Amino acid sequence: AQKYTKLRLKGLVQSPQSFSATLQGEQSLSEEQQIERLKIRNKHIIVIVASHQNKNLAWYDCEWVAQATLYGPNTWQDHIAPFKQAFTPPMQLQDDQMIGTTQVHTDQLDDTAFWHMTALYVDASHRRRGLGNQLCKFAFEVMQSKTASTSSEMRIIIKPTNTIVIAMYEQIQFIKLPQPVSLSEATFAAGDQSTLPNKYEQQEAYTSRSGIIMTR
């Protein structure tokens, strides 16, 4: 829990656009809250470590240099729950659209495992080595191992200013959805609702929709 939180705090300083949580919210978590959030059902933490010269160290004793959080497998109702819990106005959808997906038809919902990946972060001193792509690869391997006989779809939510990350996901075949999302919805989807400020539902920064959903 300490290493997970330490890297998140570092990420919120270096690359706040990579997270739905805020530095202030992350710093406010007690040690007990830091531990409890790692026990959430269907939550998987994917980590890349640097062992440096000592190859005999256990992975948890090495330096954590990249990590991502993956939720799933979820049912369709669990998958869209954040959009119902975040106290923002309902999405305006066209007749042929569904919340949070472009590739799954209505008659396939019961046969599809839904996943949400969030907080993908690579330490600034270890970038340009393809670690972001490796995290995505590992995430898809987890999905396959958990739902080998079921079709799966992964969702991510990205801040619109994070253009480099958007381009990275497009290169690995993620598709943009037409529905923008609010920061509060992204925060609920990421499981970080405990970091939201009081009365966030009255603050435009948390309720206006500009975030980008991508799926694969």
Protein Blocks (a to p, Z undefined) as FASTA:
>chain_A
ZZmmmmmmmmmmmmmmlpmbdfklmmmpcfklmmmmmmpghiacdddddekjmlkbcfkl
mccfbdcddeddddfklmmmmmmmnopacddddfkbcehiakbcfklmmmpccdddehia
cdfklghnopmmmmmmmmmmmmmmmmmmbccdddddddfklmmlmmmmmmnopacdfbdc
dfklmmmmnopmmmpcehklmpmklmpcfbdcddZZ
